[in-house]
Amino acid sequence: MKKILAGLGALVLVLAAIVLVRTFMVAAPESREAAKESDIAIDGEAAARRLGEAIQFKTISHQIPSQSKGEEFVKFRDWLEATYPAFHAAATREIVSDYSLLFTWKGSDESLDPVLLMSHIDVVPVIPGSEGSWEHPPFSGTVADGFIWGRGTIDNKGSLIAMVEAAEMLAAQGLKPKRTIMFAFGHDEEVGGPQGNQVIGQLMKERGIRLHFVADEGGIVADNLMPGIEGKVALIGIAEKGYISLTLTAHAQGGHSSMPPRETAVGTLAKAIDRLQKKPFEGGIEGPAAQMIDALAPHAPFLQRMVFANRWLFGPMIENLMSASPTSDAQLRTTIAPTMLRAGLKENVLPTSATGIVNFRIHPRNDFDDVVDHVTEAIDDPTVTVEISNPGRLPSTVSPTESEGYTLLERHVRGAFPGAAVAPNLVVGGTDSRHYGEVSDNIYRFIPIVLGPGDTARFHGTNERITVENMEKAVRFYVGLIEDATSGAQ
């Protein structure tokens, strides 16, 4: 027995030594090169005012296309041309599907693959009846109290205006790019981009264009938003989840509500949805989630760093901790979200059917068949039909973090946001960048703005706003990125 205990003690000591060695190997944040900030003078207040003007155009994407007002997109396009003449003189503009814009700033070396910067012109509607809850009217573009207020400031006109502000400055100063740089501004990203960036992506494929890298919206600089990590974390999306909705329909006899059966169609559907929600998809720390944890480990407090640095041992613990938060849980698995219910025509009539829509954001390890099979198995009721209710989209491929494009973005993130940790991550929403998967292997998702607690609720929400400081930093970020990306040096 003594030998067994001694052996176990030795094993524990060896295990502890391995854990500590691995922890101290990431004891300090890795020192990586930060890009030198451009010495171009940037007027953040002026950029903020111009963003405010851009917000005033009600370029709203509605789910029913006929409700969208094309004239607002035309007005915005004309305003953009009048406001940024040097950029429009330096780059050629193509109008795609009536309202989307593709700019090409031609470089001198045609052997170099172009870089593509992306944003979108359209915004989501303001919830009817919520207008009075806004501190400033949602399409006023008011600049007050250090903020630019209005629908689209975060998502995503702020990034678009920062890009063209930077391009305008560089064009006015006579920048002659060696590498071609392109800008794609879609008009229907908020409804999936079928007529905007999907068409532009297909045009590039038909023209034989291969993109050096693509930079679109996605990650942000999260200020005290990452559990256990103090300060700022810049998240660069290297992949995005897929999307599909399924229709679940329960059928029943119907009849008068005074003589109901033990279970109605509504009850059957409710049970089916309950069973589904109690059986989440399998999780796992792999791919972008694993890379994110590894990148954040040096920035974590000692005990958390020890756990992060030894995923081989503490993996289940990390997964349990991440699963406790909807935000981090979405990094680990395909998510299940019942969103719509429909049944019955009258309160005293038993419905012959009850229907529910369930939305799924698909993890890169899964596909459409996996989702349907999982739902069918979880519900385990042949009286409930399961049908795909929209075309859906598969998860994107995972872009490498060793590429020149990622390295360039990381350098400029470090330069623009000194002291921030930088980590790859999985974007749980959708972006237009997925439409370029056939013309580039290097697609990254990041907007250079800092958001803190409470700010994330402003995405698509009430009182959307960004700071004037954010706007100035974003312009500075894109000035440096465009200069570097077009030099052809990387």
GIHU-V647943 format. One record per residue. N is the residue number from 0. OMEGA is omega in radians with two decimals (999 if undefined). Layout:
n = <N & N>
omega = <OMEGA & OMEGA>
This chain:
n = <0 & 1 & 2 & 3 & 4 & 5 & 6 & 7 & 8 & 9 & 10 & 11 & 12 & 13 & 14 & 15 & 16 & 17 & 18 & 19 & 20 & 21 & 22 & 23 & 24 & 25 & 26 & 27 & 28 & 29 & 30 & 31 & 32 & 33 & 34 & 35 & 36 & 37 & 38 & 39 & 40 & 41 & 42 & 43 & 44 & 45 & 46 & 47 & 48 & 49 & 50 & 51 & 52 & 53 & 54 & 55 & 56 & 57 & 58 & 59 & 60 & 61 & 62 & 63 & 64 & 65 & 66 & 67 & 68 & 69 & 70 & 71 & 72 & 73 & 74 & 75 & 76 & 77 & 78 & 79 & 80 & 81 & 82 & 83 & 84 & 85 & 86 & 87 & 88 & 89 & 90 & 91 & 92 & 93 & 94 & 95 & 96 & 97 & 98 & 99 & 100 & 101 & 102 & 103 & 104 & 105 & 106 & 107 & 108 & 109 & 110 & 111 & 112 & 113 & 114 & 115 & 116 & 117 & 118 & 119 & 120 & 121 & 122 & 123 & 124 & 125 & 126 & 127 & 128 & 129 & 130 & 131 & 132 & 133 & 134 & 135 & 136 & 137 & 138 & 139 & 140 & 141 & 142 & 143 & 144 & 145 & 146 & 147 & 148 & 149 & 150 & 151 & 152 & 153 & 154 & 155 & 156 & 157 & 158 & 159 & 160 & 161 & 162 & 163 & 164 & 165 & 166 & 167 & 168 & 169 & 170 & 171 & 172 & 173 & 174 & 175 & 176 & 177 & 178 & 179 & 180 & 181 & 182 & 183 & 184 & 185 & 186 & 187 & 188 & 189 & 190 & 191 & 192 & 193 & 194 & 195 & 196 & 197 & 198 & 199 & 200 & 201 & 202 & 203 & 204 & 205 & 206 & 207 & 208 & 209 & 210 & 211 & 212 & 213 & 214 & 215 & 216 & 217 & 218 & 219 & 220 & 221 & 222 & 223 & 224 & 225 & 226 & 227 & 228 & 229 & 230 & 231 & 232 & 233 & 234 & 235 & 236 & 237 & 238 & 239 & 240 & 241 & 242 & 243 & 244 & 245 & 246 & 247 & 248 & 249 & 250 & 251 & 252 & 253 & 254 & 255 & 256 & 257 & 258 & 259 & 260 & 261 & 262 & 263 & 264 & 265 & 266 & 267 & 268 & 269 & 270 & 271 & 272 & 273 & 274 & 275 & 276 & 277 & 278 & 279 & 280 & 281 & 282 & 283 & 284 & 285 & 286 & 287 & 288 & 289 & 290 & 291 & 292 & 293 & 294 & 295 & 296 & 297 & 298 & 299 & 300 & 301 & 302 & 303 & 304 & 305 & 306 & 307 & 308 & 309 & 310 & 311 & 312 & 313 & 314 & 315 & 316 & 317 & 318 & 319 & 320 & 321 & 322 & 323 & 324 & 325 & 326 & 327 & 328 & 329 & 330 & 331 & 332 & 333 & 334 & 335 & 336 & 337 & 338 & 339 & 340 & 341 & 342 & 343 & 344 & 345 & 346 & 347 & 348 & 349 & 350 & 351 & 352 & 353 & 354 & 355 & 356 & 357 & 358 & 359 & 360 & 361 & 362 & 363 & 364 & 365 & 366 & 367 & 368 & 369 & 370 & 371 & 372 & 373 & 374 & 375 & 376 & 377 & 378 & 379 & 380 & 381 & 382 & 383 & 384 & 385 & 386 & 387 & 388 & 389 & 390 & 391 & 392 & 393 & 394 & 395 & 396 & 397 & 398 & 399 & 400 & 401 & 402 & 403 & 404 & 405 & 406 & 407 & 408 & 409 & 410 & 411 & 412 & 413 & 414 & 415 & 416 & 417 & 418 & 419 & 420 & 421 & 422 & 423 & 424 & 425 & 426 & 427 & 428 & 429 & 430 & 431 & 432 & 433 & 434 & 435 & 436 & 437 & 438 & 439 & 440 & 441 & 442 & 443 & 444 & 445 & 446 & 447 & 448 & 449 & 450 & 451 & 452 & 453 & 454 & 455 & 456 & 457 & 458 & 459 & 460 & 461 & 462 & 463 & 464 & 465 & 466 & 467 & 468 & 469 & 470 & 471 & 472 & 473 & 474 & 475 & 476 & 477 & 478 & 479 & 480 & 481 & 482 & 483 & 484 & 485 & 486 & 487 & 488 & 489>
omega = <3.13 & 3.13 & 3.13 & 3.13 & 3.12 & 3.11 & 3.10 & 3.11 & 3.11 & 3.14 & 3.11 & 3.13 & 3.11 & 3.13 & 3.13 & 3.12 & 3.12 & -3.13 & -3.11 & 3.12 & 3.14 & 3.12 & -3.10 & 3.07 & 3.08 & -3.03 & -3.14 & 3.11 & 3.13 & 3.13 & 3.12 & -3.07 & 3.04 & 3.13 & 3.06 & -3.14 & 3.11 & 3.12 & 3.07 & 3.11 & -3.10 & 3.12 & -3.10 & -3.14 & 3.13 & 3.09 & 3.11 & 3.12 & -3.13 & 3.02 & 3.09 & 3.09 & -3.13 & -3.13 & -3.06 & 3.06 & -3.05 & -3.11 & -3.01 & 2.99 & 3.07 & -3.14 & 3.04 & -3.00 & -3.08 & -3.14 & 3.13 & -3.07 & -3.09 & -3.10 & 3.10 & 3.11 & 3.10 & 3.11 & 3.11 & 3.13 & 3.13 & 3.10 & -3.14 & -3.13 & -3.12 & -3.05 & -3.07 & -3.04 & -3.11 & 3.10 & -3.13 & 3.09 & -3.09 & -3.07 & 3.02 & -3.10 & 3.00 & 3.05 & -3.05 & 3.13 & 3.03 & -2.96 & 3.12 & -3.04 & 3.06 & 3.11 & 3.09 & 3.08 & -2.93 & 3.09 & -3.08 & -3.11 & -3.07 & 3.11 & -3.13 & 3.10 & -3.12 & 2.97 & 3.11 & 2.96 & -3.03 & 2.95 & 3.05 & -3.06 & -3.00 & 3.12 & 3.09 & 3.10 & 2.97 & -3.11 & -3.13 & 3.14 & -3.11 & -3.04 & -3.12 & 3.14 & 3.12 & 3.09 & 3.02 & -3.09 & -2.97 & 3.11 & 3.12 & -3.08 & -3.09 & 3.01 & -3.07 & 3.06 & 3.11 & -3.11 & 2.85 & -3.03 & 2.97 & -3.13 & 3.12 & -3.14 & 3.06 & -2.97 & 0.10 & -3.13 & 3.09 & 3.12 & -3.13 & -3.11 & 3.09 & 3.12 & -3.08 & 3.00 & -3.14 & -3.13 & 3.12 & 3.13 & -3.09 & 3.11 & -3.14 & 3.13 & 3.03 & 3.11 & 3.06 & -3.05 & 3.01 & 3.09 & 3.08 & 3.04 & -3.10 & 3.12 & 3.12 & -3.12 & -3.09 & -3.12 & -3.05 & -3.14 & -3.05 & 3.03 & 3.02 & 3.09 & -3.05 & -3.13 & -3.10 & -3.04 & 3.04 & 3.12 & 3.13 & 3.10 & 3.12 & 3.08 & 3.12 & 3.10 & -3.14 & -3.13 & 3.11 & -3.13 & 3.03 & -3.03 & 3.12 & 2.96 & 3.14 & 3.06 & -3.11 & 3.07 & 3.10 & 3.13 & -3.14 & 2.93 & -3.07 & -3.10 & -3.11 & 3.08 & -3.11 & -3.10 & 3.07 & -3.13 & 3.11 & 3.08 & -2.97 & 3.04 & 3.09 & -3.08 & 3.11 & -3.11 & 3.10 & 3.09 & 3.04 & -3.09 & 3.04 & -2.99 & 2.98 & 3.03 & 3.08 & 3.06 & 3.07 & -3.10 & 3.05 & -3.09 & -3.14 & -3.07 & -3.04 & 3.12 & -3.07 & -3.08 & 3.13 & -3.13 & -3.05 & 2.98 & -3.14 & 3.14 & 3.11 & 3.09 & 3.12 & 3.13 & 3.12 & 3.13 & -3.14 & 3.12 & -3.13 & 3.14 & 3.11 & 3.12 & -3.14 & -3.12 & 3.12 & 3.10 & 3.13 & 3.06 & 3.08 & 3.10 & 3.12 & 3.12 & -3.11 & 3.07 & -3.09 & 3.14 & 3.12 & 3.13 & 3.10 & -3.13 & 3.14 & -3.13 & -3.10 & -3.07 & -3.12 & -3.07 & -3.07 & 3.00 & -2.94 & -3.07 & 3.12 & 3.09 & 3.12 & 3.12 & -3.13 & -3.07 & -3.10 & 3.14 & 3.11 & -3.12 & -3.01 & -3.11 & 3.13 & 3.11 & 3.13 & -3.12 & 3.11 & 3.13 & -3.14 & -3.12 & -3.12 & -3.14 & 3.11 & -3.10 & -3.11 & 3.10 & -3.14 & 3.08 & -2.94 & -2.94 & 2.93 & -3.08 & -3.09 & -3.10 & 2.99 & -3.02 & -3.07 & 3.09 & 3.13 & 3.10 & 2.97 & 3.12 & -3.07 & -3.00 & -3.12 & 3.10 & 3.11 & -3.14 & 3.08 & 3.06 & 3.05 & -3.01 & 3.05 & 3.04 & 3.11 & -3.12 & -3.13 & 2.99 & -2.86 & 3.07 & -3.13 & 3.13 & -3.05 & 3.04 & -3.08 & -3.11 & 3.11 & -3.11 & -3.12 & -3.14 & -3.14 & -3.11 & -3.13 & -3.14 & -3.11 & -3.12 & 3.07 & -3.14 & -3.10 & 3.12 & 3.10 & 3.13 & -3.14 & -3.11 & 3.05 & -3.03 & 3.05 & -3.09 & 3.14 & 3.04 & -3.14 & 3.06 & 3.09 & 2.94 & 3.14 & -3.12 & -3.08 & 3.05 & 3.12 & -3.06 & 3.08 & 3.14 & 3.13 & -3.14 & 3.13 & 3.11 & -3.12 & 3.12 & -3.10 & 3.02 & 3.14 & 3.12 & -3.09 & -3.07 & -3.08 & 3.11 & 3.14 & 2.95 & 3.12 & -3.09 & 3.00 & 3.07 & 3.11 & 3.11 & -3.02 & 3.04 & -3.14 & 3.07 & 3.10 & -3.08 & -3.13 & -3.13 & -3.11 & -3.12 & -3.13 & -3.12 & 3.07 & 3.04 & -3.00 & -3.08 & -3.05 & -2.97 & -3.09 & 2.97 & -2.98 & 3.07 & 3.12 & 3.07 & -3.12 & 3.14 & -3.13 & -3.09 & -3.06 & 3.11 & -3.14 & 3.01 & 3.14 & -3.05 & -3.14 & 3.11 & 3.02 & -3.10 & 2.91 & -3.12 & 3.03 & 3.10 & 3.07 & -3.11 & 3.13 & 3.14 & -3.13 & 3.10 & -3.13 & 3.12 & -3.09 & 3.04 & -3.14 & -3.12 & -3.13 & 3.11 & -3.09 & -3.06 & -3.09 & -3.10 & -3.12 & -3.05 & -3.05 & 999>
